[in-house]
C-alpha cells in the first residue's frame, strides 16, 4: 500500500527536506506528500512548531509517516513525541532506521542535516519506505506499553 507522507523541518534542515521531498514525489511507493514547512531557508519558524504540526496530522490519521529534518534531528523528535500517539525517532544509520519501524512502530523519522550527508539520507529513506510493522510480532506488546502511557492505546 502506498504511503501518505508528511515532510517538514526548520531552516537548518531545509535543503535536505526539499531534496527528500522530491525523492518521495518520484517514488511509486508514495501516494502523497504534504510539506508542513518551512518554505525557505530564511524562514525562522521554530522547529517545535513544524514538528508538532506534522505529528498532529499523524495522530489524526491524515498521513502514515512523517520525515522531519532539523539541524540535528533531535529537537524535532522531542517535539513530535509530545503529541499523543506519535512515536518519533532520530536515526542516521541503517539498523536504527529499520528497527524504528520493525521494533517501535515509529511513524516519524527525524534526521539532522548537520549530521548526515544528503546521499546517505536518501539511501536510508528509500529503505524506510519498505518497512512495515508486524502487529503480531513480539514487539507489539512493548509498543502497546508505550501507548498506555499517553492514552493512545486504542489508536495503535
Ligand atoms: C537550529 O535551530 C537547531 O537548533 C535546530 O535545527 C535543531 O538542530 C534542534 O534540535
Backbone and ligand atoms as CSV (ligand in chain L), in Angstrom:
chain,resi,resn,atom,element,x,y,z
A,1,UNK,N,N,0.844,-1.195,0.000
A,1,UNK,CA,C,0.000,0.000,0.000
A,1,UNK,C,C,0.884,1.252,0.000
A,2,UNK,N,N,0.597,2.169,-0.898
A,2,UNK,CA,C,1.410,3.388,-0.981
A,2,UNK,C,C,1.185,4.262,0.253
A,3,UNK,N,N,2.222,4.956,0.622
A,3,UNK,CA,C,2.212,5.734,1.867
A,3,UNK,C,C,1.873,7.204,1.646
A,4,UNK,N,N,1.128,7.736,2.606
A,4,UNK,CA,C,0.922,9.188,2.672
A,4,UNK,C,C,1.984,9.740,3.625
A,5,UNK,N,N,2.777,10.640,3.111
A,5,UNK,CA,C,3.931,11.116,3.877
A,5,UNK,C,C,3.873,12.624,4.079
A,6,UNK,N,N,4.256,13.031,5.278
A,6,UNK,CA,C,4.432,14.446,5.599
A,6,UNK,C,C,5.926,14.711,5.699
A,7,UNK,N,N,6.355,15.829,5.153
A,7,UNK,CA,C,7.738,16.261,5.361
A,7,UNK,C,C,7.716,17.623,6.037
A,8,UNK,N,N,8.748,17.870,6.826
A,8,UNK,CA,C,8.840,19.160,7.496
A,8,UNK,C,C,10.198,19.338,8.131
A,9,UNK,N,N,10.457,20.567,8.517
A,9,UNK,CA,C,11.703,20.857,9.197
A,9,UNK,C,C,11.887,22.355,9.347
A,10,UNK,N,N,12.951,22.724,10.040
A,10,UNK,CA,C,13.240,24.153,10.202
A,10,UNK,C,C,14.256,24.611,9.158
A,11,UNK,N,N,14.715,25.852,9.307
A,11,UNK,CA,C,15.660,26.383,8.314
A,11,UNK,C,C,16.957,25.584,8.257
A,12,UNK,N,N,17.358,24.993,9.381
A,12,UNK,CA,C,18.601,24.220,9.414
A,12,UNK,C,C,18.472,22.875,8.684
A,13,UNK,N,N,17.253,22.489,8.365
A,13,UNK,CA,C,17.039,21.234,7.650
A,13,UNK,C,C,16.431,21.423,6.275
A,14,UNK,N,N,16.327,22.664,5.863
A,14,UNK,CA,C,15.563,22.976,4.656
A,14,UNK,C,C,16.092,22.282,3.388
A,15,UNK,N,N,17.381,22.293,3.198
A,15,UNK,CA,C,17.943,21.719,1.969
A,15,UNK,C,C,17.653,20.228,1.855
A,16,UNK,N,N,17.944,19.483,2.892
A,16,UNK,CA,C,17.661,18.034,2.888
A,16,UNK,C,C,16.159,17.785,2.747
A,17,UNK,N,N,15.368,18.575,3.439
A,17,UNK,CA,C,13.905,18.366,3.380
A,17,UNK,C,C,13.394,18.500,1.954
A,18,UNK,N,N,13.876,19.499,1.261
A,18,UNK,CA,C,13.429,19.703,-0.129
A,18,UNK,C,C,13.881,18.553,-1.026
A,19,UNK,N,N,15.103,18.107,-0.861
A,19,UNK,CA,C,15.634,17.018,-1.694
A,19,UNK,C,C,14.905,15.702,-1.409
A,20,UNK,N,N,14.644,15.436,-0.157
A,20,UNK,CA,C,13.971,14.174,0.199
A,20,UNK,C,C,12.498,14.217,-0.176
A,21,UNK,N,N,11.917,15.386,-0.134
A,21,UNK,CA,C,10.544,15.541,-0.636
A,21,UNK,C,C,10.483,15.185,-2.119
A,22,UNK,N,N,11.431,15.682,-2.875
A,22,UNK,CA,C,11.464,15.377,-4.318
A,22,UNK,C,C,11.634,13.878,-4.552
A,23,UNK,N,N,12.453,13.251,-3.725
A,23,UNK,CA,C,12.636,11.798,-3.835
A,23,UNK,C,C,11.308,11.076,-3.607
A,24,UNK,N,N,10.575,11.482,-2.584
A,24,UNK,CA,C,9.274,10.845,-2.302
A,24,UNK,C,C,8.299,11.070,-3.449
A,25,UNK,N,N,8.279,12.262,-3.962
A,25,UNK,CA,C,7.324,12.593,-5.036
A,25,UNK,C,C,7.561,11.758,-6.290
A,26,UNK,N,N,8.780,11.271,-6.446
A,26,UNK,CA,C,9.121,10.476,-7.636
A,26,UNK,C,C,9.039,8.969,-7.370
A,27,UNK,N,N,8.637,8.588,-6.179
A,27,UNK,CA,C,8.663,7.170,-5.792
A,27,UNK,C,C,7.253,6.579,-5.819
A,28,UNK,N,N,7.088,5.477,-6.505
A,28,UNK,CA,C,5.781,4.820,-6.626
A,28,UNK,C,C,5.239,4.312,-5.293
A,29,UNK,N,N,6.108,4.138,-4.334
A,29,UNK,CA,C,5.657,3.647,-3.021
A,29,UNK,C,C,4.991,4.741,-2.199
A,30,UNK,N,N,4.997,5.953,-2.722
A,30,UNK,CA,C,4.426,7.104,-2.008
A,30,UNK,C,C,3.178,7.585,-2.743
A,31,UNK,N,N,2.078,7.613,-1.996
A,31,UNK,CA,C,0.810,8.072,-2.580
A,31,UNK,C,C,0.725,9.593,-2.618
A,32,UNK,N,N,1.154,10.229,-1.522
A,32,UNK,CA,C,1.065,11.686,-1.457
A,32,UNK,C,C,2.137,12.232,-0.522
A,33,UNK,N,N,2.515,13.474,-0.775
A,33,UNK,CA,C,3.493,14.155,0.080
A,33,UNK,C,C,2.917,15.515,0.462
A,34,UNK,N,N,2.849,15.766,1.753
A,34,UNK,CA,C,2.402,17.071,2.249
A,34,UNK,C,C,3.566,17.719,2.992
A,35,UNK,N,N,3.895,18.939,2.598
A,35,UNK,CA,C,5.001,19.683,3.204
A,35,UNK,C,C,4.434,20.679,4.210
A,36,UNK,N,N,4.785,20.510,5.476
A,36,UNK,CA,C,4.276,21.418,6.517
A,36,UNK,C,C,5.274,22.537,6.829
A,37,UNK,N,N,6.284,22.708,5.986
A,37,UNK,CA,C,7.225,23.801,6.120
A,37,UNK,C,C,8.547,23.358,6.740
A,38,UNK,N,N,9.470,24.287,6.823
A,38,UNK,CA,C,9.381,25.669,6.425
A,38,UNK,C,C,9.515,25.804,4.908
A,39,UNK,N,N,9.090,26.965,4.428
A,39,UNK,CA,C,9.052,27.157,2.989
A,39,UNK,C,C,10.310,27.731,2.378
A,40,UNK,N,N,11.274,28.121,3.211
A,40,UNK,CA,C,12.534,28.626,2.681
A,40,UNK,C,C,13.590,28.551,3.772
A,41,UNK,N,N,14.829,28.638,3.352
A,41,UNK,CA,C,15.939,28.588,4.309
A,41,UNK,C,C,16.011,29.862,5.149
A,42,UNK,N,N,15.234,30.859,4.782
A,42,UNK,CA,C,15.199,32.116,5.542
A,42,UNK,C,C,14.038,32.178,6.535
A,43,UNK,N,N,13.184,31.171,6.495
A,43,UNK,CA,C,12.009,31.131,7.373
A,43,UNK,C,C,12.458,30.741,8.781
A,44,UNK,N,N,12.229,31.618,9.726
A,44,UNK,CA,C,12.717,31.381,11.080
A,44,UNK,C,C,11.737,30.675,12.001
A,45,UNK,N,N,10.712,30.054,11.446
A,45,UNK,CA,C,9.768,29.299,12.280
A,45,UNK,C,C,10.531,28.290,13.129
A,46,UNK,N,N,10.204,28.235,14.399
A,46,UNK,CA,C,10.919,27.323,15.290
A,46,UNK,C,C,10.572,25.865,14.961
A,47,UNK,N,N,11.567,24.988,15.130
A,47,UNK,CA,C,11.360,23.574,14.800
A,47,UNK,C,C,10.212,22.911,15.570
A,48,UNK,N,N,9.943,23.275,16.831
A,48,UNK,CA,C,8.837,22.581,17.513
A,48,UNK,C,C,7.486,22.825,16.836
A,49,UNK,N,N,7.306,24.025,16.301
A,49,UNK,CA,C,6.017,24.324,15.660
A,49,UNK,C,C,5.798,23.455,14.433
A,50,UNK,N,N,6.836,23.273,13.652
A,50,UNK,CA,C,6.724,22.426,12.464
A,50,UNK,C,C,6.533,20.966,12.875
A,51,UNK,N,N,7.312,20.530,13.841
A,51,UNK,CA,C,7.258,19.120,14.247
A,51,UNK,C,C,5.893,18.758,14.824
A,52,UNK,N,N,5.341,19.643,15.638
A,52,UNK,CA,C,4.027,19.352,16.230
A,52,UNK,C,C,2.929,19.379,15.169
A,53,UNK,N,N,3.051,20.296,14.208
A,53,UNK,CA,C,2.059,20.322,13.115
A,53,UNK,C,C,2.067,19.001,12.358
A,54,UNK,N,N,3.236,18.488,12.093
A,54,UNK,CA,C,3.342,17.194,11.397
A,54,UNK,C,C,2.803,16.074,12.276
A,55,UNK,N,N,3.190,16.079,13.531
A,55,UNK,CA,C,2.787,14.997,14.436
A,55,UNK,C,C,1.273,14.977,14.642
A,56,UNK,N,N,0.670,16.146,14.698
A,56,UNK,CA,C,-0.791,16.190,14.870
A,56,UNK,C,C,-1.506,15.593,13.658
A,57,UNK,N,N,-0.938,15.750,12.496
A,57,UNK,CA,C,-1.531,15.130,11.300
A,57,UNK,C,C,-1.386,13.607,11.360
A,58,UNK,N,N,-0.272,13.145,11.860
A,58,UNK,CA,C,-0.101,11.695,12.029
A,58,UNK,C,C,-1.119,11.183,13.045
A,59,UNK,N,N,-1.220,11.854,14.162
A,59,UNK,CA,C,-2.143,11.409,15.216
A,59,UNK,C,C,-3.585,11.419,14.731
A,60,UNK,N,N,-3.907,12.334,13.829
A,60,UNK,CA,C,-5.280,12.446,13.301
A,60,UNK,C,C,-5.541,11.452,12.174
A,61,UNK,N,N,-4.520,10.711,11.790
A,61,UNK,CA,C,-4.698,9.720,10.726
A,61,UNK,C,C,-4.683,10.308,9.328
A,62,UNK,N,N,-4.199,11.540,9.212
A,62,UNK,CA,C,-4.153,12.191,7.884
A,62,UNK,C,C,-2.985,11.708,7.038
A,63,UNK,N,N,-2.015,11.082,7.679
A,63,UNK,CA,C,-0.854,10.552,6.947
A,63,UNK,C,C,-0.314,9.346,7.706
A,64,UNK,N,N,0.470,8.533,6.986
A,64,UNK,CA,C,1.035,7.322,7.587
A,64,UNK,C,C,2.369,7.587,8.273
A,65,UNK,N,N,3.156,8.451,7.656
A,65,UNK,CA,C,4.532,8.686,8.117
A,65,UNK,C,C,4.868,10.159,8.022
A,66,UNK,N,N,5.883,10.543,8.791
A,66,UNK,CA,C,6.458,11.885,8.636
A,66,UNK,C,C,7.969,11.775,8.671
A,67,UNK,N,N,8.607,12.579,7.845
A,67,UNK,CA,C,10.059,12.743,7.867
A,67,UNK,C,C,10.346,14.186,8.257
A,68,UNK,N,N,11.052,14.360,9.371
A,68,UNK,CA,C,11.337,15.701,9.888
A,68,UNK,C,C,12.842,15.933,9.914
A,69,UNK,N,N,13.249,17.088,9.424
A,69,UNK,CA,C,14.672,17.414,9.338
A,69,UNK,C,C,14.925,18.746,10.036
A,70,UNK,N,N,15.822,18.729,11.015
A,70,UNK,CA,C,16.332,19.985,11.588
A,70,UNK,C,C,17.853,19.912,11.529
A,71,UNK,N,N,18.539,20.700,12.340
A,71,UNK,CA,C,19.997,20.650,12.277
A,71,UNK,C,C,20.540,19.312,12.737
A,72,UNK,N,N,19.984,18.815,13.836
A,72,UNK,CA,C,20.478,17.570,14.431
A,72,UNK,C,C,19.516,16.393,14.313
A,73,UNK,N,N,18.250,16.674,14.078
A,73,UNK,CA,C,17.220,15.635,14.141
A,73,UNK,C,C,16.732,15.372,15.554
A,74,UNK,N,N,17.262,16.112,16.499
A,74,UNK,CA,C,16.914,15.875,17.904
A,74,UNK,C,C,15.688,16.679,18.334
A,75,UNK,N,N,15.715,17.960,18.083
A,75,UNK,CA,C,14.620,18.812,18.544
A,75,UNK,C,C,13.285,18.444,17.932
A,76,UNK,N,N,13.296,18.128,16.651
A,76,UNK,CA,C,12.023,17.759,16.009
A,76,UNK,C,C,11.456,16.468,16.599
A,77,UNK,N,N,12.343,15.544,16.965
A,77,UNK,CA,C,11.859,14.298,17.573
A,77,UNK,C,C,11.282,14.555,18.962
A,78,UNK,N,N,11.979,15.362,19.731
A,78,UNK,CA,C,11.477,15.680,21.077
A,78,UNK,C,C,10.094,16.318,20.980
A,79,UNK,N,N,9.956,17.268,20.080
A,79,UNK,CA,C,8.677,17.983,19.946
A,79,UNK,C,C,7.576,17.059,19.428
A,80,UNK,N,N,7.871,16.275,18.406
A,80,UNK,CA,C,6.849,15.385,17.827
A,80,UNK,C,C,6.363,14.373,18.855
A,81,UNK,N,N,7.260,13.941,19.723
A,81,UNK,CA,C,6.880,12.943,20.725
A,81,UNK,C,C,5.968,13.496,21.820
A,82,UNK,N,N,5.759,14.796,21.831
A,82,UNK,CA,C,4.813,15.378,22.796
A,82,UNK,C,C,3.363,15.157,22.386
A,83,UNK,N,N,3.170,14.755,21.133
A,83,UNK,CA,C,1.808,14.541,20.640
A,83,UNK,C,C,1.402,13.094,20.919
A,84,UNK,N,N,0.296,12.936,21.592
A,84,UNK,CA,C,-0.173,11.607,21.980
A,84,UNK,C,C,-0.322,10.702,20.754
A,85,UNK,N,N,0.211,9.506,20.877
A,85,UNK,CA,C,0.069,8.519,19.805
A,85,UNK,C,C,1.178,8.555,18.784
A,86,UNK,N,N,2.057,9.524,18.913
A,86,UNK,CA,C,3.142,9.659,17.933
A,86,UNK,C,C,4.435,9.096,18.519
A,87,UNK,N,N,5.111,8.315,17.697
A,87,UNK,CA,C,6.405,7.763,18.074
A,87,UNK,C,C,7.424,8.260,17.048
A,88,UNK,N,N,8.274,9.147,17.500
A,88,UNK,CA,C,9.269,9.767,16.624
A,88,UNK,C,C,10.666,9.370,17.088
A,89,UNK,N,N,11.533,9.074,16.134
A,89,UNK,CA,C,12.907,8.708,16.466
A,89,UNK,C,C,13.880,9.529,15.628
A,90,UNK,N,N,15.054,9.698,16.182
A,90,UNK,CA,C,16.170,10.245,15.414
A,90,UNK,C,C,17.053,9.081,15.014
A,91,UNK,N,N,17.315,8.925,13.731
A,91,UNK,CA,C,18.154,7.801,13.287
A,91,UNK,C,C,18.936,8.199,12.047
A,92,UNK,N,N,20.226,7.845,12.076
A,92,UNK,CA,C,21.112,8.168,10.948
A,92,UNK,C,C,21.868,6.942,10.463
A,93,UNK,N,N,21.476,5.768,10.928
A,93,UNK,CA,C,22.137,4.540,10.480
A,93,UNK,C,C,21.074,3.518,10.098
A,94,UNK,N,N,21.480,2.572,9.273
A,94,UNK,CA,C,20.534,1.618,8.694
A,94,UNK,C,C,19.806,0.798,9.755
A,95,UNK,N,N,20.552,0.254,10.701
A,95,UNK,CA,C,19.912,-0.628,11.680
A,95,UNK,C,C,18.875,0.120,12.508
A,96,UNK,N,N,19.207,1.342,12.920
A,96,UNK,CA,C,18.252,2.121,13.723
A,96,UNK,C,C,17.015,2.478,12.918
A,97,UNK,N,N,17.211,2.847,11.662
A,97,UNK,CA,C,16.051,3.166,10.816
A,97,UNK,C,C,15.162,1.929,10.691
A,98,UNK,N,N,15.770,0.788,10.436
A,98,UNK,CA,C,14.980,-0.445,10.311
A,98,UNK,C,C,14.219,-0.748,11.597
A,99,UNK,N,N,14.918,-0.696,12.718
A,99,UNK,CA,C,14.272,-1.077,13.981
A,99,UNK,C,C,13.232,-0.038,14.416
A,100,UNK,N,N,13.375,1.202,13.972
A,100,UNK,CA,C,12.400,2.226,14.372
A,100,UNK,C,C,10.988,1.843,13.942
A,101,UNK,N,N,10.901,1.183,12.810
A,101,UNK,CA,C,9.586,0.709,12.359
A,101,UNK,C,C,9.335,-0.711,12.855
A,102,UNK,N,N,10.297,-1.599,12.654
A,102,UNK,CA,C,10.059,-3.014,12.944
A,102,UNK,C,C,9.898,-3.295,14.436
A,103,UNK,N,N,10.629,-2.575,15.281
A,103,UNK,CA,C,10.526,-2.794,16.731
A,103,UNK,C,C,9.611,-1.794,17.418
A,104,UNK,N,N,9.637,-0.549,16.953
A,104,UNK,CA,C,8.981,0.536,17.696
A,104,UNK,C,C,7.734,1.075,17.022
A,105,UNK,N,N,7.461,0.617,15.817
A,105,UNK,CA,C,6.306,1.122,15.059
A,105,UNK,C,C,6.301,2.652,15.033
A,106,UNK,N,N,7.476,3.230,14.886
A,106,UNK,CA,C,7.577,4.695,14.830
A,106,UNK,C,C,7.046,5.182,13.484
A,107,UNK,N,N,6.194,6.180,13.563
A,107,UNK,CA,C,5.647,6.765,12.327
A,107,UNK,C,C,6.504,7.919,11.833
A,108,UNK,N,N,7.352,8.448,12.723
A,108,UNK,CA,C,8.093,9.673,12.396
A,108,UNK,C,C,9.597,9.404,12.467
A,109,UNK,N,N,10.264,9.681,11.361
A,109,UNK,CA,C,11.724,9.566,11.291
A,109,UNK,C,C,12.311,10.974,11.240
A,110,UNK,N,N,13.294,11.208,12.087
A,110,UNK,CA,C,13.916,12.527,12.171
A,110,UNK,C,C,15.401,12.409,11.858
A,111,UNK,N,N,15.884,13.350,11.085
A,111,UNK,CA,C,17.308,13.376,10.740
A,111,UNK,C,C,17.842,14.790,10.865
A,112,UNK,N,N,19.168,14.877,11.004
A,112,UNK,CA,C,19.829,16.168,11.108
A,112,UNK,C,C,20.659,16.471,9.881
A,113,UNK,N,N,20.351,17.580,9.264
A,113,UNK,CA,C,21.099,17.982,8.065
A,113,UNK,C,C,22.566,18.251,8.382
A,114,UNK,N,N,22.843,18.613,9.648
A,114,UNK,CA,C,24.231,18.873,10.039
A,114,UNK,C,C,24.926,17.586,10.484
A,115,UNK,N,N,24.192,16.478,10.440
A,115,UNK,CA,C,24.735,15.209,10.921
A,115,UNK,C,C,24.987,14.234,9.785
A,116,UNK,N,N,24.065,14.155,8.844
A,116,UNK,CA,C,24.144,13.141,7.788
A,116,UNK,C,C,24.165,13.815,6.410
A,117,UNK,N,N,24.988,13.277,5.539
A,117,UNK,CA,C,25.049,13.781,4.175
A,117,UNK,C,C,23.788,13.426,3.408
A,118,UNK,N,N,23.520,14.199,2.386
A,118,UNK,CA,C,22.273,14.021,1.642
A,118,UNK,C,C,22.174,12.640,0.995
A,119,UNK,N,N,23.227,12.158,0.391
A,119,UNK,CA,C,23.134,10.877,-0.308
A,119,UNK,C,C,22.895,9.728,0.667
A,120,UNK,N,N,23.518,9.786,1.821
A,120,UNK,CA,C,23.270,8.747,2.836
A,120,UNK,C,C,21.828,8.820,3.328
A,121,UNK,N,N,21.325,10.023,3.517
A,121,UNK,CA,C,19.934,10.194,3.946
A,121,UNK,C,C,18.976,9.621,2.904
A,122,UNK,N,N,19.280,9.847,1.646
A,122,UNK,CA,C,18.424,9.308,0.578
A,122,UNK,C,C,18.364,7.786,0.635
A,123,UNK,N,N,19.512,7.142,0.824
A,123,UNK,CA,C,19.522,5.669,0.878
A,123,UNK,C,C,18.715,5.169,2.062
A,124,UNK,N,N,18.819,5.852,3.181
A,124,UNK,CA,C,18.072,5.414,4.374
A,124,UNK,C,C,16.565,5.576,4.176
A,125,UNK,N,N,16.139,6.667,3.591
A,125,UNK,CA,C,14.684,6.845,3.450
A,125,UNK,C,C,14.110,5.898,2.387
A,126,UNK,N,N,14.937,5.495,1.430
A,126,UNK,CA,C,14.454,4.502,0.462
A,126,UNK,C,C,14.176,3.175,1.164
A,127,UNK,N,N,15.049,2.792,2.073
A,127,UNK,CA,C,14.823,1.584,2.873
A,127,UNK,C,C,13.587,1.763,3.754
A,128,UNK,N,N,13.475,2.920,4.355
A,128,UNK,CA,C,12.380,3.243,5.298
A,128,UNK,C,C,11.012,3.034,4.657
A,129,UNK,N,N,10.901,3.369,3.369
A,129,UNK,CA,C,9.609,3.252,2.688
A,129,UNK,C,C,9.109,1.813,2.627
A,130,UNK,N,N,10.019,0.859,2.645
A,130,UNK,CA,C,9.610,-0.551,2.527
A,130,UNK,C,C,9.314,-1.207,3.872
A,131,UNK,N,N,9.609,-0.535,4.944
A,131,UNK,CA,C,9.471,-1.164,6.259
A,131,UNK,C,C,8.017,-1.164,6.712
A,132,UNK,N,N,7.643,-2.252,7.358
A,132,UNK,CA,C,6.264,-2.376,7.840
A,132,UNK,C,C,6.273,-3.077,9.199
A,133,UNK,N,N,5.589,-2.502,10.153
A,133,UNK,CA,C,5.493,-3.102,11.488
A,133,UNK,C,C,4.562,-4.303,11.445
A,134,UNK,N,N,4.958,-5.368,12.137
A,134,UNK,CA,C,4.118,-6.563,12.221
A,134,UNK,C,C,3.390,-6.556,13.558
A,135,UNK,N,N,2.061,-6.316,13.560
A,135,UNK,CA,C,1.326,-6.245,14.833
A,135,UNK,C,C,1.259,-7.585,15.559
A,136,UNK,N,N,1.659,-8.654,14.874
A,136,UNK,CA,C,1.690,-9.973,15.526
A,136,UNK,C,C,3.063,-10.269,16.127
A,137,UNK,N,N,4.006,-9.373,15.943
A,137,UNK,CA,C,5.367,-9.622,16.424
A,137,UNK,C,C,5.449,-9.454,17.942
A,138,UNK,N,N,6.559,-9.915,18.498
A,138,UNK,CA,C,6.759,-9.799,19.946
A,138,UNK,C,C,6.959,-8.347,20.369
A,139,UNK,N,N,7.181,-7.470,19.410
A,139,UNK,CA,C,7.364,-6.047,19.735
A,139,UNK,C,C,6.032,-5.344,20.007
A,140,UNK,N,N,4.944,-5.943,19.586
A,140,UNK,CA,C,3.655,-5.245,19.651
A,140,UNK,C,C,3.260,-4.906,21.090
A,141,UNK,N,N,3.463,-5.836,21.999
A,141,UNK,CA,C,3.073,-5.574,23.398
A,141,UNK,C,C,3.908,-4.452,23.993
A,142,UNK,N,N,5.150,-4.330,23.529
A,142,UNK,CA,C,6.032,-3.269,24.047
A,142,UNK,C,C,5.571,-1.896,23.530
A,143,UNK,N,N,5.199,-1.865,22.270
A,143,UNK,CA,C,4.670,-0.608,21.725
A,143,UNK,C,C,3.356,-0.259,22.427
A,144,UNK,N,N,2.544,-1.267,22.675
A,144,UNK,CA,C,1.293,-1.025,23.422
A,144,UNK,C,C,1.590,-0.425,24.799
A,145,UNK,N,N,2.671,-0.878,25.405
A,145,UNK,CA,C,3.027,-0.355,26.735
A,145,UNK,C,C,3.386,1.130,26.651
A,146,UNK,N,N,4.029,1.526,25.554
A,146,UNK,CA,C,4.303,2.956,25.348
A,146,UNK,C,C,2.982,3.711,25.219
A,147,UNK,N,N,2.112,3.163,24.387
A,147,UNK,CA,C,0.839,3.842,24.122
A,147,UNK,C,C,-0.010,3.962,25.382
A,148,UNK,N,N,0.119,2.993,26.271
A,148,UNK,CA,C,-0.661,3.028,27.504
A,148,UNK,C,C,-0.316,4.259,28.333
A,149,UNK,N,N,0.930,4.733,28.212
A,149,UNK,CA,C,1.348,5.900,28.988
A,149,UNK,C,C,0.707,7.188,28.502
A,150,UNK,N,N,0.467,7.280,27.193
A,150,UNK,CA,C,-0.052,8.558,26.679
A,150,UNK,C,C,-1.509,8.472,26.255
A,151,UNK,N,N,-2.158,7.372,26.622
A,151,UNK,CA,C,-3.585,7.261,26.365
A,151,UNK,C,C,-3.932,6.988,24.919
A,152,UNK,N,N,-2.969,6.539,24.138
A,152,UNK,CA,C,-3.212,6.331,22.714
A,152,UNK,C,C,-3.354,4.861,22.350
A,153,UNK,N,N,-3.552,4.012,23.341
A,153,UNK,CA,C,-3.546,2.574,23.064
A,153,UNK,C,C,-4.564,2.179,22.019
A,154,UNK,N,N,-5.726,2.804,22.026
A,154,UNK,CA,C,-6.765,2.458,21.062
A,154,UNK,C,C,-6.397,2.880,19.640
A,155,UNK,N,N,-5.465,3.830,19.510
A,155,UNK,CA,C,-5.061,4.311,18.180
A,155,UNK,C,C,-3.944,3.472,17.582
A,156,UNK,N,N,-3.272,2.663,18.413
A,156,UNK,CA,C,-2.052,1.977,17.955
A,156,UNK,C,C,-2.375,0.902,16.919
L,1,LIG,C1,C,18.790,25.241,14.899
L,1,LIG,O1,O,17.732,25.973,15.446
L,1,LIG,C2,C,18.877,23.892,15.609
L,1,LIG,O2,O,18.890,24.066,16.978
L,1,LIG,C3,C,17.710,23.001,15.220
L,1,LIG,O3,O,17.646,22.871,13.850
L,1,LIG,C4,C,17.768,21.602,15.760
L,1,LIG,O4,O,19.018,21.027,15.493
L,1,LIG,C5,C,17.347,21.424,17.162
L,1,LIG,O5,O,17.318,20.313,17.694
